[in-house]
Amino acid sequence: MRTPEAEGASIVMTGSFNPAIFQPRWLEVQRLIRSEEAENAKITTIQAQVADFSTEWFQLQVLQQRFVLITTDPRQYGPLRDLAMGIFTILSHTPVSKVNINRHFHLQHPRSRLGI
């Protein structure tokens, strides 16, 4: 079996979400991420319709009907699960209709090494 060039995992949920609350500082206040992670988070956008930001080890994107949490670090699969569980333990009344846990792998095709 070939070794993946890259791999990762994601947790994707559908339901009814309020993207504006999903902010690094909110996760910090809830004790779900460290202060340093909240301070150094790279925020793309946080609005009523979408929240999108990343830290060193995860990316979070929330739309009104979709929640996506991603890591590309295999060592963080457990913490990614724990973060999702922590968020929705706190937001226990948030309607979630579907949950998917996905793994992805990027493999180099044998022909691509030959320049074909």
DSSP file (Angstrom, degrees, kcal/mol; ACC not computed):
  #  RESIDUE AA STRUCTURE BP1 BP2  ACC     N-H-->O    O-->H-N    N-H-->O    O-->H-N    TCO  KAPPA ALPHA  PHI   PSI    X-CA   Y-CA   Z-CA
    1    1 A M              0   0    0      0, 0.0     2,-0.1     0, 0.0     0, 0.0   0.000 360.0 360.0 360.0 136.0    0.0    0.0    0.0
    2    2 A R        -     0   0    0      1,-0.1   105,-0.0   106,-0.0     0, 0.0  -0.431 360.0-114.5 -74.6 149.4    1.3    3.5   -0.9
    3    3 A T        -     0   0    0     -2,-0.1   105,-0.4     1,-0.1    -1,-0.1  -0.694  35.0-113.4 -81.8 132.3    1.9    6.0    1.8
    4    4 A P        -     0   0    0      0, 0.0   103,-0.2     0, 0.0     3,-0.1  -0.376   9.8-146.6 -65.7 142.8   -0.5    9.0    1.6
    5    5 A E  S    S-     0   0    0    101,-3.1     2,-0.3     1,-0.3   102,-0.2   0.814  86.2  -1.5 -74.1 -31.5    1.1   12.4    0.7
    6    6 A A  E     +A  106   0A   0    100,-1.1   100,-2.9     2,-0.0     2,-0.3  -0.982  69.1 178.1-153.3 154.4   -1.5   14.0    2.9
    7    7 A E  E     +A  105   0A   0     65,-0.4     2,-0.3    -2,-0.3    98,-0.2  -0.968   6.0 159.1-152.7 167.0   -4.5   12.9    5.0
    8    8 A G  E     -A  104   0A   0     96,-2.1    96,-2.3    -2,-0.3     2,-0.3  -0.973  25.4-123.8-171.5-178.0   -7.1   14.4    7.2
    9    9 A A  E     -AB 103  71A   0     62,-2.4    62,-2.5    -2,-0.3     2,-0.3  -0.979  17.1-167.3-142.8 152.9  -10.5   14.0    8.9
   10   10 A S  E     -AB 102  70A   0     92,-2.4    92,-3.0    -2,-0.3     2,-0.5  -0.991  14.9-150.0-142.0 151.3  -13.6   16.1    9.0
   11   11 A I  E     -AB 101  69A   0     58,-2.6    58,-2.2    -2,-0.3     2,-0.5  -0.990  22.2-174.5-118.3 120.6  -16.8   16.2   10.9
   12   12 A V  E     +AB 100  68A   0     88,-2.8    88,-3.0    -2,-0.5     2,-0.4  -0.967   3.2 179.9-122.2 129.2  -19.7   17.5    8.9
   13   13 A M  E     -AB  99  67A   0     54,-2.7    54,-2.6    -2,-0.5     2,-0.4  -0.956  14.6-154.3-127.2 146.4  -23.2   18.1   10.3
   14   14 A T  E     +AB  98  66A   0     84,-1.8    83,-2.8    -2,-0.4    84,-1.5  -0.920  47.2  91.0-114.0 149.3  -26.4   19.4    8.9
   15   15 A G  E    S-A   96   0A   0     50,-1.1     2,-0.5    -2,-0.4    81,-0.2  -0.927  82.0 -45.9 168.0-144.2  -29.0   21.2   11.0
   16   16 A S        +     0   0    0     79,-2.3     2,-0.3    -2,-0.3    49,-0.2  -0.942  61.9 173.3-127.5 107.4  -29.9   24.7   12.1
   17   17 A F        -     0   0    0     47,-2.9     3,-0.1    -2,-0.5    49,-0.0  -0.770  35.4-138.0-118.7 157.3  -26.9   26.7   13.3
   18   18 A N    >   -     0   0    0     -2,-0.3     3,-1.7     1,-0.1     4,-0.5  -0.855  20.7-170.1-110.8  90.5  -26.1   30.3   14.3
   19   19 A P  G >  S+     0   0    0      0, 0.0     3,-1.5     0, 0.0    -1,-0.1   0.795  75.0  71.2 -55.0 -32.7  -22.8   30.9   12.6
   20   20 A A  G 3  S+     0   0    0     28,-0.4    28,-0.1     1,-0.3    29,-0.1   0.761  93.7  54.9 -60.5 -25.7  -22.2   34.2   14.5
   21   21 A I  G <  S+     0   0    0     -3,-1.7     2,-1.7     1,-0.1    -1,-0.3   0.717  83.3  91.9 -80.4 -17.7  -21.5   32.5   17.8
   22   22 A F    <   +     0   0    0     -3,-1.5    -1,-0.1    -4,-0.5    40,-0.1  -0.568  57.9 137.0 -82.6  87.0  -18.8   30.2   16.4
   23   23 A Q     >  -     0   0    0     -2,-1.7     4,-2.2     1,-0.1     3,-0.3  -0.928  65.7-115.3-129.7 152.3  -15.8   32.4   17.2
   24   24 A P  H  > S+     0   0    0      0, 0.0     4,-2.1     0, 0.0     9,-0.1   0.896 116.7  52.0 -54.4 -42.0  -12.3   31.6   18.5
   25   25 A R  H  > S+     0   0    0      1,-0.2     4,-2.8     2,-0.2     5,-0.2   0.868 107.0  52.9 -65.1 -35.8  -13.0   33.7   21.7
   26   26 A W  H  > S+     0   0    0     -3,-0.3     4,-2.0     2,-0.2    -1,-0.2   0.927 109.4  48.8 -64.4 -43.4  -16.3   31.8   22.3
   27   27 A L  H  <>S+     0   0    0     -4,-2.2     5,-3.1     1,-0.2     6,-0.9   0.880 112.4  49.7 -62.4 -37.3  -14.5   28.5   22.1
   28   28 A E  H ><5S+     0   0    0     -4,-2.1     3,-1.9    -5,-0.2    -2,-0.2   0.940 109.1  50.1 -65.5 -48.0  -11.8   29.8   24.5
   29   29 A V  H 3<5S+     0   0    0     -4,-2.8    -2,-0.2     1,-0.3    -1,-0.2   0.849 109.9  51.7 -59.9 -34.3  -14.4   31.1   27.0
   30   30 A Q  T 3<5S-     0   0    0     -4,-2.0    -1,-0.3    -5,-0.2    -2,-0.2   0.457 115.9-120.0 -80.9  -0.4  -16.1   27.6   26.9
   31   31 A R  T < 5S+     0   0    0     -3,-1.9    -3,-0.2     2,-0.2    -2,-0.1   0.810  80.4 121.5  65.2  33.3  -12.6   26.1   27.6
   32   32 A L  S   <S+     0   0    0     -5,-3.1     2,-0.3     1,-0.2    -4,-0.2   0.706  76.4  22.9 -96.2 -24.8  -12.7   24.2   24.3
   33   33 A I  S    S-     0   0    0     -6,-0.9    -1,-0.2    -9,-0.1    -2,-0.2  -0.944  90.2 -99.5-134.8 160.6   -9.5   25.7   23.0
   34   34 A R     >  -     0   0    0     -2,-0.3     4,-2.0     1,-0.1     3,-0.2  -0.340  32.3-112.3 -75.5 158.9   -6.5   27.4   24.6
   35   35 A S  H  > S+     0   0    0      1,-0.2     4,-2.7     2,-0.2     5,-0.2   0.887 117.9  54.9 -56.6 -42.1   -6.1   31.2   24.9
   36   36 A E  H  > S+     0   0    0      1,-0.2     4,-2.1     2,-0.2    -1,-0.2   0.881 106.6  50.9 -62.1 -38.1   -3.1   31.1   22.5
   37   37 A E  H  > S+     0   0    0      2,-0.2     4,-0.6     1,-0.2    -1,-0.2   0.913 111.7  46.9 -66.2 -41.7   -5.2   29.2   19.9
   38   38 A A  H >< S+     0   0    0     -4,-2.0     3,-0.7     1,-0.2    -2,-0.2   0.919 113.4  48.6 -65.5 -43.3   -7.9   31.8   20.1
   39   39 A E  H 3< S+     0   0    0     -4,-2.7    -2,-0.2     1,-0.2    -1,-0.2   0.863 117.0  41.3 -64.6 -37.1   -5.5   34.7   19.9
   40   40 A N  H 3< S+     0   0    0     -4,-2.1    -1,-0.2    -5,-0.2    -2,-0.2   0.382  84.0 128.3 -95.8   3.8   -3.6   33.3   16.9
   41   41 A A    <<  -     0   0    0     -3,-0.7     2,-0.9    -4,-0.6    14,-0.2  -0.311  59.0-131.1 -61.6 141.9   -6.7   32.0   15.0
   42   42 A K  E     -C   54   0A   0     12,-2.9    12,-1.7     0, 0.0     2,-0.6  -0.852  23.5-157.1 -97.3 105.4   -6.9   33.2   11.4
   43   43 A I  E     +C   53   0A   0     -2,-0.9    10,-0.2    10,-0.2     3,-0.1  -0.736  20.7 175.8 -89.6 121.9  -10.4   34.5   10.9
   44   44 A T  E    S-     0   0A   0      8,-2.6     2,-0.3    -2,-0.6     9,-0.2   0.897  70.6 -26.2 -84.3 -51.6  -11.6   34.6    7.3
   45   45 A T  E     -C   52   0A   0      7,-1.8     7,-3.1     2,-0.1     2,-0.4  -0.955  46.6-169.9-162.3 144.9  -15.1   35.8    8.2
   46   46 A I  E     +C   51   0A   0     -2,-0.3     5,-0.3     5,-0.3     2,-0.2  -0.914  35.5 133.7-137.9 112.3  -17.6   35.8   11.0
   47   47 A Q  S    S-     0   0    0      3,-3.0    -2,-0.1    -2,-0.4   -26,-0.0  -0.805  70.3 -86.0-143.0-179.9  -21.1   37.0   10.1
   48   48 A A  S    S+     0   0    0     -2,-0.2   -28,-0.4     1,-0.2   -27,-0.1   0.833 127.3  39.3 -63.0 -31.8  -24.7   36.0   10.7
   49   49 A Q  S    S+     0   0    0      1,-0.2    15,-0.7   -30,-0.1     2,-0.3   0.703 125.0  16.4 -93.6 -22.0  -24.6   33.8    7.6
   50   50 A V  E     - D   0  63A   0     13,-0.2    -3,-3.0    14,-0.1     2,-0.4  -0.991  47.5-167.6-155.8 141.0  -21.1   32.3    7.9
   51   51 A A  E     +CD  46  62A   0     11,-2.2    11,-2.9    -2,-0.3     2,-0.4  -1.000  19.9 168.9-125.5 130.3  -18.2   31.7   10.3
   52   52 A D  E     +CD  45  61A   0     -7,-3.1    -8,-2.6    -2,-0.4    -7,-1.8  -0.931  12.6 133.7-146.5 116.0  -14.9   30.6    8.9
   53   53 A F  E     -CD  43  60A   0      7,-2.2     7,-3.1    -2,-0.4     2,-0.3  -0.974  29.2-149.7-154.4 166.1  -11.6   30.5   10.8
   54   54 A S  E     -CD  42  59A   0    -12,-1.7   -12,-2.9    -2,-0.3     5,-0.2  -0.968   3.7-165.5-140.2 156.0   -8.6   28.2   11.4
   55   55 A T        -     0   0    0      3,-3.1   -14,-0.1    -2,-0.3   -18,-0.1  -0.573  52.9 -78.5-120.4-171.8   -6.1   27.5   14.1
   56   56 A E  S    S+     0   0    0     -2,-0.2     3,-0.1     1,-0.2   -19,-0.0   0.819 128.6  23.7 -59.9 -30.1   -2.8   25.5   13.8
   57   57 A W  S    S+     0   0    0      1,-0.2    16,-0.4    14,-0.1     2,-0.3   0.542 121.9  31.8-121.3  -8.1   -4.7   22.2   14.0
   58   58 A F        -     0   0    0     13,-0.1    -3,-3.1    14,-0.1     2,-0.4  -0.990  52.4-147.5-147.8 159.1   -8.2   22.7   12.8
   59   59 A Q  E     -DE  54  70A   0     11,-2.3    11,-2.5    -2,-0.3     2,-0.4  -0.982  16.5-162.7-121.6 138.2  -10.5   24.7   10.4
   60   60 A L  E     +DE  53  69A   0     -7,-3.1    -7,-2.2    -2,-0.4     2,-0.4  -0.985  11.2 174.5-124.4 127.8  -14.1   25.5   11.3
   61   61 A Q  E     -DE  52  68A   0      7,-2.6     7,-2.7    -2,-0.4     2,-0.5  -0.989   5.7-177.4-132.2 125.0  -16.7   26.6    8.8
   62   62 A V  E     +DE  51  67A   0    -11,-2.9   -11,-2.2    -2,-0.4     5,-0.2  -0.983   4.4 176.7-127.0 124.6  -20.3   27.1    9.9
   63   63 A L  E >   -DE  50  66A   0      3,-3.6     3,-0.6    -2,-0.5   -46,-0.2  -0.642  51.7 -92.6-109.3 174.4  -23.2   28.1    7.6
   64   64 A Q  T 3  S+     0   0    0    -15,-0.7   -47,-2.9     1,-0.2   -14,-0.1   0.774 125.9  21.6 -63.1 -24.2  -26.8   28.3    8.8
   65   65 A Q  T 3  S+     0   0    0    -49,-0.2   -50,-1.1     1,-0.2     2,-0.3   0.267 121.2  58.2-125.3  11.5  -27.4   24.7    7.8
   66   66 A R  E <   -BE  14  63A   0     -3,-0.6    -3,-3.6   -52,-0.2     2,-0.4  -0.990  51.7-169.0-149.2 135.3  -24.0   23.2    7.7
   67   67 A F  E     -BE  13  62A   0    -54,-2.6   -54,-2.7    -2,-0.3     2,-0.4  -0.990  11.8-177.6-122.6 127.6  -21.1   22.7   10.3
   68   68 A V  E     +BE  12  61A   0     -7,-2.7    -7,-2.6    -2,-0.4     2,-0.4  -0.991   8.2 179.7-132.8 126.7  -17.7   21.6    9.1
   69   69 A L  E     -BE  11  60A   0    -58,-2.2   -58,-2.6    -2,-0.4     2,-0.3  -0.996  15.7-179.4-125.8 124.6  -14.7   20.9   11.4
   70   70 A I  E     -BE  10  59A   0    -11,-2.5   -11,-2.3    -2,-0.4     2,-0.3  -0.942  15.4-179.4-131.2 143.6  -11.5   19.7    9.6
   71   71 A T  E     -B    9   0A   0    -62,-2.5   -62,-2.4    -2,-0.3   -13,-0.1  -0.992  15.5-167.4-135.2 147.8   -7.9   18.7   10.6
   72   72 A T  S    S+     0   0    0     -2,-0.3   -65,-0.4   -64,-0.2   -14,-0.1   0.182  70.2  90.5-111.8  13.4   -5.1   17.6    8.3
   73   73 A D    >   -     0   0    0    -16,-0.4     3,-2.7     1,-0.1     4,-0.2  -0.928  64.1-155.9-112.5 108.9   -3.0   16.3   11.3
   74   74 A P  G >  S+     0   0    0      0, 0.0     3,-1.2     0, 0.0     4,-0.3   0.765  93.5  64.5 -55.7 -25.9   -3.7   12.6   12.1
   75   75 A R  G 3  S+     0   0    0      1,-0.2     3,-0.2     2,-0.1    -3,-0.0   0.658  98.9  56.4 -69.9 -13.5   -2.5   13.3   15.6
   76   76 A Q  G <> S+     0   0    0     -3,-2.7     4,-2.5     1,-0.2    -1,-0.2   0.302  72.0 101.3-102.7   8.8   -5.5   15.6   16.1
   77   77 A Y  H <> S+     0   0    0     -3,-1.2     4,-2.0     2,-0.2    -1,-0.2   0.926  86.8  45.3 -60.3 -44.7   -8.3   13.1   15.2
   78   78 A G  H  > S+     0   0    0     -4,-0.3     4,-2.6    -3,-0.2    -1,-0.2   0.950 114.0  47.4 -63.9 -50.6   -9.2   12.6   18.8
   79   79 A P  H  > S+     0   0    0      0, 0.0     4,-2.5     0, 0.0    -1,-0.2   0.848 109.4  55.5 -60.3 -32.5   -9.0   16.2   19.8
   80   80 A L  H  X S+     0   0    0     -4,-2.5     4,-2.3     2,-0.2    -2,-0.2   0.939 109.9  45.7 -63.6 -46.0  -11.2   17.1   16.7
   81   81 A R  H  X S+     0   0    0     -4,-2.0     4,-2.6     1,-0.2     5,-0.2   0.925 113.2  50.1 -59.6 -45.8  -13.8   14.6   17.9
   82   82 A D  H  X S+     0   0    0     -4,-2.6     4,-2.7     1,-0.2    -2,-0.2   0.874 109.1  51.9 -63.4 -38.0  -13.6   16.0   21.4
   83   83 A L  H  X S+     0   0    0     -4,-2.5     4,-2.6     2,-0.2    -1,-0.2   0.935 111.5  46.1 -64.0 -46.6  -13.9   19.6   20.1
   84   84 A A  H  X S+     0   0    0     -4,-2.3     4,-2.2     1,-0.2    -2,-0.2   0.926 114.3  48.2 -61.9 -44.6  -17.1   18.7   18.2
   85   85 A M  H  X S+     0   0    0     -4,-2.6     4,-1.3     1,-0.2    -2,-0.2   0.908 112.0  50.0 -62.3 -41.9  -18.5   16.9   21.2
   86   86 A G  H  X S+     0   0    0     -4,-2.7     4,-2.0     2,-0.2    -2,-0.2   0.914 109.8  50.5 -63.3 -43.7  -17.7   19.8   23.5
   87   87 A I  H  X S+     0   0    0     -4,-2.6     4,-2.4     1,-0.2    -2,-0.2   0.946 115.6  40.9 -59.1 -49.4  -19.3   22.3   21.2
   88   88 A F  H  < S+     0   0    0     -4,-2.2    -1,-0.2     2,-0.2    -2,-0.2   0.592 108.5  60.0 -84.7  -8.3  -22.6   20.4   20.9
   89   89 A T  H >< S+     0   0    0     -4,-1.3     3,-0.7    -5,-0.2    -1,-0.2   0.884 112.3  40.8 -73.3 -43.3  -22.6   19.4   24.5
   90   90 A I  H 3< S+     0   0    0     -4,-2.0     2,-0.7     1,-0.3    -2,-0.2   0.910 119.8  44.8 -67.4 -42.8  -22.7   23.1   25.3
   91   91 A L  T >< S+     0   0    0     -4,-2.4     3,-2.2    -5,-0.2    -1,-0.3  -0.351  74.2 151.3 -95.5  51.7  -25.2   23.8   22.5
   92   92 A S  T <   +     0   0    0     -3,-0.7    -1,-0.2    -2,-0.7    -2,-0.1   0.686  66.4  54.6 -63.0 -19.6  -27.3   20.8   23.4
   93   93 A H  T 3  S+     0   0    0     -3,-0.2    -1,-0.3     2,-0.1    -2,-0.1   0.388  77.7 116.6 -95.5   4.2  -30.5   22.4   22.0
   94   94 A T  S <  S-     0   0    0     -3,-2.2     2,-0.5    -6,-0.2   -77,-0.1  -0.597  72.8-120.0 -72.6 124.5  -29.1   23.0   18.5
   95   95 A P        +     0   0    0      0, 0.0   -79,-2.3     0, 0.0     2,-0.5  -0.534  35.3 179.8 -70.0 118.4  -31.0   21.0   16.0
   96   96 A V  E     +A   15   0A   0     -2,-0.5   -81,-0.3   -81,-0.2     3,-0.1  -0.986  10.7 176.3-119.0 124.1  -28.6   18.6   14.2
   97   97 A S  E     +     0   0A   0    -83,-2.8     2,-0.3    -2,-0.5   -82,-0.2   0.773  66.3  18.0 -99.5 -29.8  -30.2   16.3   11.6
   98   98 A K  E     -A   14   0A   0    -84,-1.5   -84,-1.8     2,-0.0     2,-0.4  -0.997  56.0-165.2-144.0 147.1  -27.1   14.5   10.2
   99   99 A V  E     -A   13   0A   0     -2,-0.3     2,-0.4   -86,-0.2   -86,-0.2  -0.997   8.7-176.3-132.1 128.5  -23.5   13.8   11.3
  100  100 A N  E     -A   12   0A   0    -88,-3.0   -88,-2.8    -2,-0.4     2,-0.5  -0.983  10.9-162.0-123.3 136.9  -20.8   12.5    9.0
  101  101 A I  E     -A   11   0A   0     -2,-0.4     2,-0.3   -90,-0.2   -90,-0.2  -0.982  22.0-174.9-116.3 120.4  -17.3   11.6   10.0
  102  102 A N  E     -A   10   0A   0    -92,-3.0   -92,-2.4    -2,-0.5     2,-0.4  -0.868  18.8-160.8-121.3 147.1  -15.0   11.5    7.0
  103  103 A R  E     -A    9   0A   0     -2,-0.3     2,-0.4   -94,-0.2   -94,-0.2  -0.964  13.7-166.8-118.5 142.7  -11.3   10.6    6.3
  104  104 A H  E     -A    8   0A   0    -96,-2.3   -96,-2.1    -2,-0.4     2,-0.4  -0.981   5.2-170.5-132.8 148.9   -9.5   11.7    3.3
  105  105 A F  E     -A    7   0A   0     -2,-0.4     2,-0.6   -98,-0.2   -98,-0.2  -0.988  12.7-151.7-134.6 140.7   -6.2   10.7    1.7
  106  106 A H  E     -A    6   0A   0   -100,-2.9  -101,-3.1    -2,-0.4  -100,-1.1  -0.965  21.4-177.6-113.9 115.9   -4.1   12.2   -1.1
  107  107 A L        -     0   0    0     -2,-0.6     2,-0.4  -103,-0.2    -2,-0.0  -0.892  27.8-120.0-113.3 142.7   -2.1    9.5   -2.9
  108  108 A Q        -     0   0    0     -2,-0.4  -106,-0.0  -105,-0.4     5,-0.0  -0.677  29.9-123.5 -79.9 130.2    0.3   10.2   -5.8
  109  109 A H    >>  -     0   0    0     -2,-0.4     3,-1.2     1,-0.1     4,-0.8  -0.544  18.6-124.8 -71.2 136.9   -0.7    8.3   -8.9
  110  110 A P  G >4 S+     0   0    0      0, 0.0     3,-0.6     0, 0.0     4,-0.4   0.832 109.7  53.8 -54.7 -34.7    2.2    6.1  -10.1
  111  111 A R  G >4>S+     0   0    0      1,-0.2     5,-1.8     2,-0.2     3,-1.1   0.801  95.5  67.1 -70.9 -28.0    2.2    7.7  -13.5
  112  112 A S  G X45S+     0   0    0     -3,-1.2     3,-0.7     1,-0.3    -1,-0.2   0.784  94.6  58.4 -66.3 -25.1    2.5   11.2  -12.1
  113  113 A R  G <<5S+     0   0    0     -4,-0.8    -1,-0.3    -3,-0.6    -2,-0.2   0.749 103.8  52.8 -71.9 -22.8    6.1   10.3  -10.9
  114  114 A L  G < 5S-     0   0    0     -3,-1.1    -1,-0.2    -4,-0.4    -2,-0.2   0.470 116.8-113.3 -90.5  -2.2    7.0    9.5  -14.5
  115  115 A G  T < 5       0   0    0     -3,-0.7    -3,-0.2    -4,-0.4    -2,-0.1   0.715 360.0 360.0  78.5  20.3    5.8   12.9  -15.8
  116  116 A I      <       0   0    0     -5,-1.8    -4,-0.2     0, 0.0    -5,-0.1   0.426 360.0 360.0 -92.7 360.0    2.9   11.3  -17.8
